[in-house]
Each structure stands twice: as C-alpha cells, then as structure tokens.
Amino acid sequence: MCTLQVPVQIQSDLRSALHMAFSSFGSLIPFRRSALALPPLRPYSASSFSLPPRAFSTAASVHAKPSICTADELHYVSAPNSDWRLALWRYHPPHQAPPRNHPLLLLSGVGTNAIGYDLSPESSFARYMSGQGFETWILEVRGAGLSVQGSNFKEIKENADAVSEQMEAVAKSVTNGVSPMQQPNNVSGSFSDSDSELCFLGEEPIGATTAWDESKLVSKLTDILMRLSERLSGFLSDGQSRLISAKLFDQISKLLEDSQLSERFEEFIDMQERLSSTIEDFQKQLDLIVKYDWDFDHYLEEDVPAAMEYIKAQTKPKDGKLLAVGHSMGGILLYAMLSRCGFEGKEPELKAIVTLASSLDYTSSNSALKLLLPLADPAQALNVPVVPLGTLLAAAYPLASRPPYVLGWLNNLISAQDMMHPELLKKLVLNNFCTIPAKLLLQLTSAFRERGLCDRNGKFFFKDHIHKTNVPVLAIAGDRDLICPPEAVEETVKLLPRNLVTYKRFGENQGPHYAHYDLVGGRLAVEQVYPCIVQFLGQHDD
C-alpha cells in the first residue's frame, strides 16, 4: 500500500509543477504584442540606417575564398546585436568598363543566397553588371549562404568553408542518386544534446523507482518548464503562450490520465519515459526557435544597413548613396526602406532601385506563397519552427527533373519551360536555397492580409508611406511568375509617384515566358532584362 501511494502523490506533484510552470508563461512576458509576436529591436528613429560596420581583417576580406564563392572577393561585416557575420560577394569592374559614380547592391529573395545572381560565367547578373562598370556587391543576410556565426576571423573562415563543402556535397549526393541529409544552414548543432542550454529528463538510468527519485523528477520537470517559460517570454505574446502552454499541458495531462497511476505503479515508469519524450520534443523545437531567431525587420533594421555602411566605406561614393537591385524579398526590403524613410522624412541612401518580382501586397493575386498562410497560426508555427527549404528542394529535385516527373510542377514555380538551362536550374535548386525561420515567414504572411506587409508589431504598414519616396524605381514582373504574379507587382507600382516609377513586364503571349527566377537567371535575361536594368540605373547614376 505504501508503494502505491508514491505515484499518486507524484502525479499530484507533477500536476502542480505543470500548473506552476505554465502559469509563469504569462507573468514572465513584460509586453503585449501583436498576433505575430515578434520581439522589437528598437523603435523607429532617424538613426535606423546608420549602423557602424565592423569587419574581421585589415583588408576586410577573405583571401582564400570558399570554393562555392565565385566573386572576386569575399568580405564579412558584423550584424549588429548578434554574432552573425554577413557575407558580401564583391565583383570589380574591368578596366575597360565605363566609369560609374555609385556602387551597386544586390539583395536576394527569402531563403536564398548569392548563387542566384551568379549561376555561371554565361548566366551571371553580378558579372554582367560589373562588366557594365558597376562596383557590384551581393549581400547574404543572416542564415543565408556563406553568412556564418563566429567571434573571430579563424572561426568565421572555418565555418564558411564548412558551409561551402556542405552545399557542394548536397549537389553531389543528388547527382549520385543519394538522398540529401542536409542540416539547417549556418547553425551548428541545431538541437544536439551536448550543447543544449536546458538540462533534460532522463540523463541518468531510471533504475529502481523510489519516492526520492520521483521527487527529483518533479523538481527537474518544474525547473525545465520554468526555463522554457523564460525562453518563450521573449518570443511569444501572452495569447500565444497560453495557446502553446495549453497544448503541451494537454499532452502531458493525457499521459498522466492514461497511466492510471493510482492503480498500477509499474506503468509510472513507462509514463515517465513518455513524459520525457514529450518534453524533449518540445525542447528541441524551442532550441530551433531560439537559434533561428530573426525576422524581416532584422534584415531591414540591421543586416541591410550594416552592409550599406560597409560598402560605402569601401567605395566612397561622393553623395553617400548606392544603387540597388532586389529580387523577390530583396525588392520588398528596398520598398520597405523607401517607406520607412518617407515616414521619417529622411533622405534615403539609395540613388535608384530596381525590384524584380516584388510587392508589398499580395492580396489581389493568386500567389503560390499563400501556402505559407497556415504558419500564421502560432500553434502551427511551434510545430514548424523552421522550414528547411534547401533540403526539401534538394530532396524533391530528382522527382521534379526525371521521369515520370512526379513533382515536375515545382519547376514551374522557379522557371518557365525552356527558359533555363537544365544544369543551371539544377545548380539553382541544389545550391541557392537555405533554411527559413518560421518567424520570418510569419511576418511575411502579413503581405496577404488587408493593408499588406507590416512590421513585427503589426502597427507600421509599409504601403501606407511608399508614396512619400523621392527615389526612382524600376519595377519588373514576369508574365508566368506564380510566386509574385504581375498583379501583385502592379499593386505596389500604383502606389509610387508616377513621375518616379517605371514598370516593365517581361514575356510574350506566344513566348518566351518568364517565371520567378527567369528574370535573374533565364537564358534570355542577359539579352532582354539585364540591358533594361543597365539603361535605367545609368540614367540615375549622376
């Protein structure tokens, strides 16, 4: 009888521990945030885009570049308030190229790296632009490509080399018919037990169960859940924390109820193992959330401004301004910068911009990105803390590129029929995509809601102030773009001052057609799209 009383008491203590830990979620959260529940960096201010750059060598470049980097130089600059080192691919103009007054910054789409701008010598937007005299730089934001975490130059180089080798290994494994097992890019030990910040149940063999052992279990469980609460407090709103804590509590409560501890003590050991597994899975998801802890506003407020300051310091344009081209999310970032500067009454540091397949509002279009909308549910976001886009596409590539073409429709999202050489399409799919944080996708889904894309707090809507810009804009769309259809591009174009915006839609009724990546890497882009961009930027490079 005495033995049977132990699990009954432990069951009660476990419930008390759970209630205590879960109730702390709300009390530990000092702020009430919007439905996106993304942590603020700082309020909007005139200094938002004047962050001092920091590099990691006197020359600020890596002399022995990783093999995946095809630029002339590879530079690194620190992302403010983090240990991320942002990679900058640099392309020098040849001596015979016409002189230009401003450097050119290229920004890539969500979950992509610099390779999309430099697929091959014959299909390289970056090389083409440098050949036209523009000092060209490609920024890889945190989590993309060769951007890595590190505290010193040696560590940065080692991490960059490791990322480069990993990217090349994935391509080789698919070519050889081996299923890719790619870890999330640029984050070492995604959720390994060895470097976890949280201790975990079951570190020692369970052995004979005693009242003292079970009291330690209660103590550990309470401690773990309290610490989970603290980690979530900086990420989730009060409402979201209640949703998620209730979800986990229901799972654990079900384990307690199913075990019928008051009747069979032997089942408590099994329940303890199942409880440990539940907490472990939850902990692993939180580890991913903490390590992939950035969103669109981080790019806007930290990564892009740091890169711009660094490029200006290296190239010294007389008026302190840059030219910029952004593809997909890269163009959205440029629109957001213009909107913020218009709101603040601040002179932009951009001389002119070109956006490729970009919009601040997708509500009027039938974009394939609507597949991201389920992630707006905070509980779903916890289930999917990251989207390993690179791994998923690499795994799907054989099914999309070989008979019977089970996933052939995926190719249409990337490139229209016969618009990209098969080897270049393969390189794009296998090497250009990265892992995406759910936080980033959560914020981007606001572009599918009324009023369009907003900041992480849900209070600043970028399209509300884009009309205040004084920067010339060339907005380009592809006629067969399923990700950012022409209707979406036009939705933002009509908000810009008419005397400053130029809109160009590529593709003909009888072909050729342009899908999302054809504007950058399609076989006809070098003949049709690139010259259009050069002409526009040249007109504003005074």
RODO-2510 file (C-alpha; in nm, 4 decimals, decimal comma):
residues 542
     n   res          X          Y          Z
     1     m     0,0000     0,0000     0,0000
     2     c     0,2802     0,2376     0,0855
     3     t     0,4372     0,1861    -0,2584
     4     l     0,1160     0,2664    -0,4372
     5     q     0,0846     0,5973    -0,2551
     6     v     0,4083     0,7277    -0,4064
     7     p     0,2902     0,7611    -0,7671
     8     v    -0,0387     0,9073    -0,6526
     9     q     0,1495     1,1793    -0,4699
    10     i     0,3916     1,2204    -0,7598
    11     q     0,1047     1,2532    -1,0044
    12     s    -0,0343     1,5314    -0,7905
    13     d     0,3060     1,6943    -0,7625
    14     l     0,3580     1,6709    -1,1381
    15     r     0,0283     1,8448    -1,1988
    16     s     0,1285     2,1160    -0,9511
    17     a     0,4619     2,1548    -1,1254
    18     l     0,2932     2,1811    -1,4638
    19     h     0,0419     2,4369    -1,3432
    20     m     0,3179     2,6403    -1,1772
    21     a     0,5373     2,6378    -1,4872
    22     f     0,2614     2,7094    -1,7372
    23     s     0,1119     2,9860    -1,5280
    24     s     0,4515     3,1542    -1,5332
    25     f     0,4323     3,1998    -1,9125
    26     g     0,2021     3,4964    -1,8813
    27     s     0,3742     3,6534    -1,5811
    28     l     0,7175     3,6383    -1,7408
    29     i     0,6106     3,8283    -2,0523
    30     p     0,6500     4,2034    -1,9911
    31     f     0,4913     4,3251    -2,3148
    32     r     0,1741     4,2576    -2,5068
    33     r     0,2462     4,2143    -2,8743
    34     s     0,0538     4,1686    -3,1965
    35     a    -0,0568     3,8416    -3,3482
    36     l     0,2885     3,7990    -3,4997
    37     a     0,4516     3,8152    -3,1559
    38     l     0,7952     3,9122    -3,2813
    39     p     1,0369     4,0882    -3,0448
    40     p     1,1160     4,4543    -3,1168
    41     l     1,4723     4,5604    -3,1763
    42     r     1,4244     4,9313    -3,1208
    43     p     1,1684     5,1983    -3,2122
    44     y     1,1846     5,3714    -3,5468
    45     s     1,4318     5,6549    -3,5389
    46     a     1,6408     5,8649    -3,7713
    47     s     1,9427     5,6509    -3,6819
    48     s     1,7805     5,3302    -3,8013
    49     f     2,0011     5,3147    -4,1087
    50     s     2,3294     5,4476    -3,9723
    51     l     2,4880     5,1454    -3,8100
    52     p     2,8683     5,1294    -3,7954
    53     p     3,0106     4,8336    -3,9868
    54     r     3,2724     4,6043    -3,8406
    55     a     3,4946     4,3649    -4,0332
    56     f     3,7420     4,0982    -3,9295
    57     s     4,0670     4,1792    -4,1016
    58     t     4,2589     4,4822    -4,2118
    59     a     4,1559     4,4172    -4,5730
    60     a     3,8093     4,3148    -4,4588
    61     s     3,8093     4,0227    -4,6991
    62     v     3,8807     3,6513    -4,7035
    63     h     4,1889     3,5938    -4,9164
    64     a     4,1326     3,2193    -4,9608
    65     k     3,7642     3,2155    -5,0538
    66     p     3,5494     2,9047    -5,0061
    67     s     3,5215     2,7125    -5,3318
    68     i     3,1492     2,7878    -5,3680
    69     c     3,2194     3,1625    -5,3879
    70     t     3,2765     3,2790    -5,7462
    71     a     3,3113     3,6507    -5,6681
    72     d     3,6368     3,8436    -5,6951
    73     e     3,6428     3,8937    -5,3193
    74     l     3,4508     3,7737    -5,0162
    75     h     3,4014     4,0250    -4,7343
    76     y     3,2392     3,9955    -4,3945
    77     v     3,0623     4,2529    -4,1828
    78     s     2,9050     4,2079    -3,8393
    79     a     2,5299     4,2114    -3,7973
    80     p     2,4534     4,4415    -3,5035
    81     n     2,3349     4,2861    -3,1768
    82     s     2,4284     3,9325    -3,2806
    83     d     2,7204     3,7017    -3,3562
    84     w     2,6229     3,6738    -3,7233
    85     r     2,8855     3,7747    -3,9795
    86     l     2,7242     3,8724    -4,3072
    87     a     2,8905     3,7660    -4,6308
    88     l     2,9389     4,0221    -4,9090
    89     w     3,0378     3,8956    -5,2531
    90     r     3,2316     4,1658    -5,4397
    91     y     3,2768     4,1995    -5,8179
    92     h     3,5242     4,4521    -5,9598
    93     p     3,4542     4,6238    -6,2940
    94     p     3,7130     4,5539    -6,5662
    95     h     3,9413     4,8412    -6,6650
    96     q     3,7707     4,8898    -6,9997
    97     a     3,4227     4,9256    -6,8432
    98     p     3,2543     5,2680    -6,8419
    99     p     3,3066     5,4609    -6,5150
   100     r     3,0168     5,4721    -6,2690
   101     n     2,9507     5,7011    -5,9748
   102     h     2,7714     5,4611    -5,7397
   103     p     2,8264     5,1051    -5,6189
   104     l     2,5516     4,8511    -5,6769
   105     l     2,3996     4,6350    -5,4008
   106     l     2,2120     4,3146    -5,4904
   107     l     1,9602     4,1642    -5,2470
   108     s     1,8275     3,8092    -5,2849
   109     g     1,4912     3,6527    -5,2104
   110     v     1,3729     3,4792    -4,8954
   111     g     1,5744     3,1696    -4,8118
   112     t     1,8211     3,2208    -5,0977
   113     n     2,1874     3,3125    -5,1288
   114     a     2,4224     3,4861    -5,3731
   115     i     2,4408     3,1973    -5,6209
   116     g     2,1165     3,3003    -5,7890
   117     y     2,2905     3,6163    -5,9090
   118     d     2,5993     3,4263    -6,0296
   119     l     2,4953     3,0880    -6,1696
   120     s     2,7699     3,0634    -6,4326
   121     p     3,0018     3,2934    -6,6301
   122     e     2,7436     3,2959    -6,9108
   123     s     2,4469     3,3499    -6,6766
   124     s     2,5675     3,5874    -6,4085
   125     f     2,3765     3,9054    -6,3369
   126     a     2,6514     4,0133    -6,0965
   127     r     2,9256     3,9683    -6,3600
   128     y     2,7153     4,1410    -6,6231
   129     m     2,6612     4,4464    -6,4021
   130     s     3,0278     4,4696    -6,3036
   131     g     3,1124     4,4378    -6,6726
   132     q     2,8960     4,7467    -6,7281
   133     g     3,1134     4,9392    -6,4832
   134     f     2,9181     4,8960    -6,1597
   135     e     3,1120     4,8011    -5,8466
   136     t     2,8792     4,5148    -5,7584
   137     w     2,8143     4,3611    -5,4171
   138     i     2,5780     4,0778    -5,3214
   139     l     2,4628     4,0650    -4,9601
   140     e     2,3860     3,7319    -4,7972
   141     v     2,1706     3,8105    -4,4942
   142     r     2,1974     3,6096    -4,1740
   143     g     2,1234     3,2425    -4,2237
   144     a     2,1898     3,2571    -4,5990
   145     g     2,4807     3,1193    -4,7979
   146     l     2,8248     3,1930    -4,6544
   147     s     2,6993     3,4175    -4,3742
   148     v     2,8056     3,2432    -4,0559
   149     q     2,8248     3,2764    -3,6814
   150     g     3,1674     3,3347    -3,5298
   151     s     3,3666     3,5521    -3,2934
   152     n     3,6991     3,5724    -3,4765
   153     f     3,8351     3,5546    -3,8279
   154     k     3,9618     3,1965    -3,7968
   155     e     3,6272     3,0706    -3,6760
   156     i     3,4444     3,2615    -3,9498
   157     k     3,6631     3,1162    -4,2222
   158     e     3,6312     2,7626    -4,0869
   159     n     3,2528     2,7925    -4,0675
   160     a     3,2318     2,9415    -4,4176
   161     d     3,4460     2,6599    -4,5588
   162     a     3,2234     2,4059    -4,3851
   163     v     2,9091     2,5628    -4,5323
   164     s     3,0667     2,5676    -4,8787
   165     e     3,1637     2,1999    -4,8540
   166     q     2,8151     2,1125    -4,7312
   167     m     2,6478     2,2886    -5,0222
   168     e     2,8713     2,1118    -5,2733
   169     a     2,8174     1,7767    -5,1007
   170     v     2,4403     1,8116    -5,1298
   171     a     2,4669     1,8721    -5,5040
   172     k     2,6961     1,5708    -5,5467
   173     s     2,4716     1,3447    -5,3388
   174     v     2,1684     1,4259    -5,5525
   175     t     2,3691     1,3797    -5,8712
   176     n     2,4771     1,0384    -5,7453
   177     g     2,1231     0,9438    -5,6524
   178     v     2,1718     0,9688    -5,2746
   179     s     1,9017     1,1342    -5,0656
   180     p     2,0412     1,4579    -4,9171
   181     m     2,0602     1,4773    -4,5406
   182     q     2,1435     1,8448    -4,5082
   183     q     2,1477     2,0098    -4,1697
   184     p     1,9953     2,3569    -4,1367
   185     n     2,2438     2,6022    -4,2874
   186     n     2,4911     2,8004    -4,0802
   187     v     2,3763     2,6872    -3,7373
   188     s     2,5994     2,4327    -3,5726
   189     g     2,4338     2,1693    -3,3570
   190     s     2,0768     2,2571    -3,4369
   191     f     1,9447     2,0834    -3,1308
   192     s     2,2098     1,8413    -3,0149
   193     d     2,2008     1,7244    -2,6562
   194     s     2,5619     1,8244    -2,5987
   195     d     2,5170     2,1993    -2,6441
   196     s     2,1603     2,2368    -2,5276
   197     e     2,1120     2,5123    -2,2724
   198     l     1,8465     2,3117    -2,0976
   199     c     1,9098     2,0024    -1,8902
   200     f     1,6745     1,7202    -1,9792
   201     l     1,4909     1,4443    -1,8024
   202     g     1,6402     1,1002    -1,8228
   203     e     2,0081     1,1974    -1,8082
   204     e     2,0643     0,9044    -1,5738
   205     p     1,9304     0,5468    -1,5977
   206     i     1,5895     0,5239    -1,4405
   207     g     1,6618     0,2121    -1,2355
   208     a     1,4510     0,1344    -0,9299
   209     t     1,1863     0,3955    -0,8675
   210     t     1,1685     0,5431    -0,5210
   211     a     0,9935     0,8369    -0,3623
   212     w     1,3273     1,0253    -0,3587
   213     d     1,3826     0,9541    -0,7307
   214     e     1,0364     1,0738    -0,8192
   215     s     1,0703     1,3896    -0,6134
   216     k     1,3800     1,4680    -0,8208
   217     l     1,1690     1,4145    -1,1321
   218     v     0,9156     1,6670    -1,0092
   219     s     1,1927     1,9126    -0,9281
   220     k     1,3545     1,8664    -1,2701
   221     l     1,0260     1,8974    -1,4507
   222     t     0,9411     2,2176    -1,2677
   223     d     1,2854     2,3614    -1,3406
   224     i     1,2706     2,2689    -1,7103
   225     l     0,9267     2,4133    -1,7666
   226     m     1,0159     2,7331    -1,5816
   227     r     1,3205     2,7766    -1,8020
   228     l     1,1201     2,7005    -2,1120
   229     s     0,8833     2,9735    -1,9971
   230     e     1,1677     3,2223    -1,9721
   231     r     1,2922     3,1365    -2,3196
   232     l     0,9473     3,1704    -2,4700
   233     s     0,8828     3,5023    -2,2959
   234     g     1,0986     3,6896    -2,5449
   235     f     0,9362     3,5280    -2,8447
   236     l     0,5658     3,4840    -2,7834
   237     s     0,2806     3,7095    -2,6874
   238     d     0,0642     3,6434    -2,3878
   239     g    -0,2108     3,4928    -2,6015
   240     q     0,0276     3,2712    -2,7954
   241     s     0,1984     3,1477    -2,4801
   242     r    -0,1392     3,0430    -2,3421
   243     l    -0,2174     2,8545    -2,6638
   244     i     0,1139     2,6729    -2,6698
   245     s     0,1337     2,6017    -2,2968
   246     a    -0,2209     2,4666    -2,3040
   247     k    -0,1282     2,2431    -2,5949
   248     l     0,1728     2,0981    -2,4137
   249     f    -0,0189     2,0712    -2,0861
   250     d    -0,2945     1,8748    -2,2594
   251     q    -0,0412     1,6303    -2,3979
   252     i     0,1234     1,5753    -2,0616
   253     s    -0,2077     1,5593    -1,8774
   254     k    -0,3227     1,2886    -2,1155
   255     l    -0,0128     1,0881    -2,0313
   256     l    -0,0910     1,1240    -1,6617
   257     e    -0,4522     1,0222    -1,7070
   258     d    -0,3769     0,7296    -1,9383
   259     s    -0,1224     0,5869    -1,6990
   260     q    -0,3800     0,5303    -1,4179
   261     l    -0,1007     0,5672    -1,1642
   262     s    -0,3270     0,5237    -0,8700
   263     e    -0,3920     0,1635    -0,9730
   264     r    -0,0686     0,0355    -1,1311
   265     f     0,2638     0,1667    -1,0113
   266     e     0,4529    -0,0249    -1,2815
   267     e     0,3051     0,1939    -1,5531
   268     f     0,4551     0,5039    -1,3954
   269     i     0,7976     0,4163    -1,5319
   270     d     0,6534     0,3958    -1,8824
   271     m     0,4687     0,7224    -1,8254
   272     q     0,7913     0,8878    -1,7113
   273     e     0,9662     0,7846    -2,0330
   274     r     0,6773     0,9091    -2,2454
   275     l     0,6683     1,2330    -2,0484
   276     s     1,0412     1,2740    -2,1016
   277     s     0,9947     1,2213    -2,4757
   278     t     0,7198     1,4853    -2,4869
   279     i     0,9353     1,7417    -2,3066
   280     e     1,2370     1,6531    -2,5218
   281     d     1,0470     1,7112    -2,8461
   282     f     0,9175     2,0422    -2,7130
   283     q     1,2670     2,1429    -2,6045
   284     k     1,4147     2,0612    -2,9455
   285     q     1,1573     2,2795    -3,1150
   286     l     1,2386     2,5648    -2,8792
   287     d     1,6101     2,5224    -2,9477
   288     l     1,5415     2,5680    -3,3185
   289     i     1,3250     2,8736    -3,2468
   290     v     1,5979     3,0322    -3,0352
   291     k     1,8754     2,9647    -3,2885
   292     y     1,6680     3,0795    -3,5865
   293     d     1,5660     3,3924    -3,4008
   294     w     1,5206     3,6577    -3,6680
   295     d     1,2550     3,8060    -3,8952
   296     f     1,2096     4,0540    -4,1809
   297     d     1,2660     4,3536    -3,9511
   298     h     1,6082     4,2180    -3,8530
   299     y     1,7069     4,2252    -4,2192
   300     l     1,5572     4,5726    -4,2632
   301     e     1,6949     4,7341    -3,9482
   302     e     2,0277     4,5543    -3,9073
   303     d     2,1603     4,3434    -4,1942
   304     v     2,0978     4,5708    -4,4922
   305     p     2,2026     4,8949    -4,3179
   306     a     2,5251     4,7333    -4,1910
   307     a     2,6074     4,6129    -4,5419
   308     m     2,5309     4,9527    -4,6953
   309     e     2,7548     5,1356    -4,4497
   310     y     3,0356     4,8914    -4,5152
   311     i     3,0045     4,9199    -4,8940
   312     k     3,0037     5,2993    -4,8730
   313     a     3,3154     5,2890    -4,6576
   314     q     3,4877     5,0701    -4,9168
   315     t     3,3781     5,2558    -5,2313
   316     k     3,3285     5,6134    -5,1055
   317     p     3,0531     5,7433    -5,3393
   318     k     3,0566     6,1227    -5,3383
   319     d     2,6941     6,1639    -5,2349
   320     g     2,6991     5,8691    -4,9932
   321     k     2,4355     5,6769    -5,1896
   322     l     2,4069     5,3344    -5,3510
   323     l     2,2173     5,1827    -5,6399
   324     a     2,0296     4,8639    -5,5520
   325     v     1,8554     4,5702    -5,7185
   326     g     1,6355     4,3347    -5,5199
   327     h     1,4801     4,0088    -5,6324
   328     s     1,1634     3,8869    -5,4573
   329     m     1,2109     3,9571    -5,0840
   330     g     1,5184     4,1616    -5,1752
   331     g     1,2916     4,4022    -5,3611
   332     i     1,0464     4,4030    -5,0720
   333     l     1,3304     4,5113    -4,8437
   334     l     1,4074     4,8014    -5,0784
   335     y     1,0410     4,9066    -5,0838
   336     a     1,0327     4,8873    -4,7041
   337     m     1,3398     5,1090    -4,6767
   338     l     1,1820     5,3726    -4,9005
   339     s     0,8628     5,3589    -4,6966
   340     r     1,0437     5,3977    -4,3668
   341     c     1,2494     5,6908    -4,4953
   342     g     0,9330     5,8548    -4,6283
   343     f     0,7626     5,8134    -4,2933
   344     e     1,0602     5,9584    -4,1055
   345     g     1,1117     6,2417    -4,3542
   346     k     1,4639     6,1159    -4,4057
   347     e     1,6741     6,1301    -4,7208
   348     p     1,7259     5,7714    -4,8450
   349     e     2,0768     5,6443    -4,9008
   350     l     1,9608     5,4923    -5,2277
   351     k     2,0088     5,6740    -5,5597
   352     a     1,7719     5,4461    -5,7536
   353     i     1,6363     5,0940    -5,7142
   354     v     1,5198     4,8055    -5,9327
   355     t     1,2787     4,5438    -5,7975
   356     l     1,2371     4,2056    -5,9640
   357     a     0,9154     4,0181    -5,8837
   358     s     0,8460     4,2069    -5,5605
   359     s     0,5393     4,3530    -5,3909
   360     l     0,4226     4,4818    -5,0541
   361     d     0,0704     4,3464    -5,1048
   362     y    -0,0264     4,0045    -5,2451
   363     t    -0,3938     4,0127    -5,1520
   364     s    -0,5158     4,0754    -5,5080
   365     s    -0,3044     3,7991    -5,6666
   366     n    -0,3198     3,4218    -5,6720
   367     s     0,0359     3,3822    -5,5483
   368     a     0,1679     3,0360    -5,4665
   369     l     0,3064     3,1904    -5,1477
   370     k    -0,0407     3,1551    -4,9991
   371     l     0,0823     2,8113    -4,8992
   372     l     0,2620     2,9919    -4,6163
   373     l    -0,0585     3,1201    -4,4584
   374     p    -0,1095     2,8214    -4,2233
   375     l     0,2104     2,9270    -4,0470
   376     a     0,0285     3,2350    -3,9216
   377     d    -0,1314     3,0126    -3,6587
   378     p     0,1041     3,0384    -3,3588
   379     a     0,0481     2,6754    -3,2609
   380     q     0,1365     2,5698    -3,6157
   381     a     0,4445     2,7897    -3,6005
   382     l     0,5617     2,5981    -3,2956
   383     n     0,5161     2,2725    -3,4846
   384     v     0,7247     2,4157    -3,7716
   385     p     0,9928     2,6393    -3,6117
   386     v     1,1980     2,6369    -3,9331
   387     v     1,1366     2,5451    -4,2955
   388     p     1,4459     2,3687    -4,4391
   389     l     1,3738     2,4913    -4,7899
   390     g     1,7143     2,3930    -4,9271
   391     t     1,6852     2,0373    -4,8011
   392     l     1,3263     1,9974    -4,9216
   393     l     1,4030     2,1203    -5,2729
   394     a     1,7186     1,9108    -5,2971
   395     a     1,5221     1,6032    -5,1936
   396     a     1,2425     1,6820    -5,4399
   397     y     1,4723     1,7611    -5,7322
   398     p     1,5057     1,4027    -5,8659
   399     l     1,1263     1,3684    -5,8679
   400     a     1,0900     1,7014    -6,0481
   401     s     1,3628     1,6517    -6,3077
   402     r     1,3393     1,2835    -6,4022
   403     p     1,0619     1,0662    -6,5473
   404     p     0,7828     1,0249    -6,4520
   405     y     0,8210     1,3855    -6,3233
   406     v     0,6020     1,3354    -6,0170
   407     l     0,6966     1,6800    -5,8850
   408     g     0,7508     1,8451    -6,2206
   409     w     0,5155     2,1267    -6,1261
   410     l     0,7809     2,2544    -5,8822
   411     n     0,9973     2,3572    -6,1762
   412     n     0,7248     2,5937    -6,2963
   413     l     0,7499     2,7855    -5,9700
   414     i     1,1157     2,8507    -6,0443
   415     s     1,1466     2,8733    -6,4219
   416     a     0,9189     2,8696    -6,7263
   417     q     0,9581     2,5918    -6,9800
   418     d     1,2846     2,6054    -7,1748
   419     m     1,3899     2,9313    -7,0099
   420     m     1,6783     2,7971    -6,8009
   421     h     1,9485     2,5532    -6,8983
   422     p     1,8943     2,2231    -6,7120
   423     e     2,2367     2,2357    -6,5475
   424     l     2,1794     2,5918    -6,4265
   425     l     1,8345     2,5008    -6,2964
   426     k     1,9910     2,2102    -6,1119
   427     k     2,2560     2,4362    -5,9590
   428     l     1,9925     2,6881    -5,8574
   429     v     1,7752     2,4254    -5,6895
   430     l     2,0584     2,2424    -5,5128
   431     n     2,2766     2,5346    -5,4027
   432     n     2,0677     2,8513    -5,3847
   433     f     1,8163     2,7787    -5,1092
   434     c     1,8553     2,7863    -4,7312
   435     t     1,6616     2,7184    -4,4120
   436     i     1,3956     2,9785    -4,3257
   437     p     1,2859     3,0707    -3,9709
   438     a     0,9149     3,0485    -3,9012
   439     k     0,9385     3,3986    -3,7517
   440     l     1,0409     3,5362    -4,0900
   441     l     0,7567     3,3585    -4,2670
   442     l     0,5103     3,4710    -4,0010
   443     q     0,5892     3,8338    -4,0705
   444     l     0,5867     3,7900    -4,4485
   445     t     0,2386     3,6367    -4,4363
   446     s     0,1083     3,9807    -4,3401
   447     a     0,1531     4,0706    -4,7092
   448     f    -0,1543     3,8532    -4,7749
   449     r    -0,3743     4,0451    -4,5332
   450     e    -0,5554     4,3745    -4,5573
   451     r    -0,3150     4,6726    -4,5787
   452     g    -0,0256     4,4485    -4,6853
   453     l     0,3134     4,3824    -4,5265
   454     c     0,3629     4,5279    -4,1790
   455     d     0,6351     4,5404    -3,9165
   456     r     0,6662     4,2784    -3,6441
   457     n     0,4396     4,4765    -3,4119
   458     g     0,1606     4,4938    -3,6676
   459     k     0,1443     4,8730    -3,6429
   460     f     0,3549     5,0061    -3,9325
   461     f     0,2196     4,9201    -4,2779
   462     f     0,4826     4,9787    -4,5421
   463     k     0,2495     5,0542    -4,8324
   464     d     0,0960     5,3424    -4,6360
   465     h     0,4114     5,5532    -4,6774
   466     i     0,5713     5,4287    -5,0003
   467     h     0,4135     5,7214    -5,1905
   468     k     0,6362     5,9631    -4,9991
   469     t     0,9565     5,8393    -5,1596
   470     n     1,1725     6,0525    -5,3883
   471     v     1,3766     5,7601    -5,5238
   472     p     1,3340     5,6450    -5,8881
   473     v     1,2050     5,2860    -5,9119
   474     l     1,2070     5,0317    -6,1942
   475     a     0,9617     4,7511    -6,1094
   476     i     0,9910     4,4359    -6,3211
   477     a     0,7468     4,1423    -6,3401
   478     g     0,7461     3,8081    -6,5196
   479     d     0,4345     3,7067    -6,7133
   480     r     0,4398     3,3457    -6,5807
   481     d     0,5553     3,4228    -6,2278
   482     l     0,3444     3,2063    -5,9957
   483     i     0,5139     3,3355    -5,6784
   484     c     0,4832     3,7079    -5,7422
   485     p     0,2358     3,7456    -6,0317
   486     p     0,2279     4,0698    -6,2313
   487     e    -0,0935     4,1649    -6,0496
   488     a     0,0958     4,1692    -5,7209
   489     v     0,3789     4,3795    -5,8647
   490     e     0,1282     4,6266    -6,0066
   491     e    -0,0397     4,6565    -5,6666
   492     t     0,2727     4,8273    -5,5308
   493     v     0,3601     5,0126    -5,8526
   494     k     0,0332     5,2067    -5,8464
   495     l     0,1237     5,3452    -5,5016
   496     l     0,4524     5,5002    -5,6157
   497     p     0,4789     5,8554    -5,7546
   498     r     0,4038     5,8352    -6,1281
   499     n     0,6966     6,0549    -6,2231
   500     l     0,9392     5,8224    -6,0420
   501     v     0,8202     5,4710    -6,1259
   502     t     0,8784     5,2673    -6,4410
   503     y     0,7004     4,9351    -6,4811
   504     k     0,8132     4,6593    -6,7170
   505     r     0,6514     4,3200    -6,7682
   506     f     0,8596     4,0585    -6,9496
   507     g     0,7059     3,7748    -7,1508
   508     e     0,5003     3,7442    -7,4666
   509     n     0,1690     3,5718    -7,5392
   510     q     0,3375     3,3207    -7,7702
   511     g     0,6534     3,3066    -7,5633
   512     p     0,9112     3,3336    -7,4347
   513     h     0,7721     3,3384    -7,0826
   514     y     0,9308     3,4493    -6,7567
   515     a     0,8768     3,2749    -6,4225
   516     h     1,0108     3,3859    -6,0838
   517     y     1,3827     3,3166    -6,1344
   518     d     1,3957     3,3685    -6,5100
   519     l     1,4230     3,7436    -6,4537
   520     v     1,7657     3,6803    -6,2993
   521     g     1,8934     3,3541    -6,4477
   522     g     1,6780     3,2791    -6,7518
   523     r     1,8512     3,2154    -7,0853
   524     l     1,7072     3,5364    -7,2381
   525     a     1,7569     3,7584    -6,9324
   526     v     2,1028     3,8634    -7,0500
   527     e     1,9515     3,9882    -7,3764
   528     q     1,6242     4,1368    -7,2540
   529     v     1,6202     4,2033    -6,8783
   530     y     1,9803     4,2984    -6,7994
   531     p     2,0118     4,5762    -7,0611
   532     c     1,6842     4,7275    -6,9383
   533     i     1,8241     4,7465    -6,5856
   534     v     2,1563     4,8914    -6,7007
   535     q     1,9800     5,1613    -6,9002
   536     f     1,7610     5,2599    -6,6046
   537     l     2,0414     5,2685    -6,3493
   538     g     2,2687     5,4512    -6,5907
   539     q     2,0113     5,7272    -6,6250
   540     h     2,0201     5,7844    -6,2491
   541     d     2,3922     5,7366    -6,1857
   542     d     2,4741     6,1058    -6,1925
***
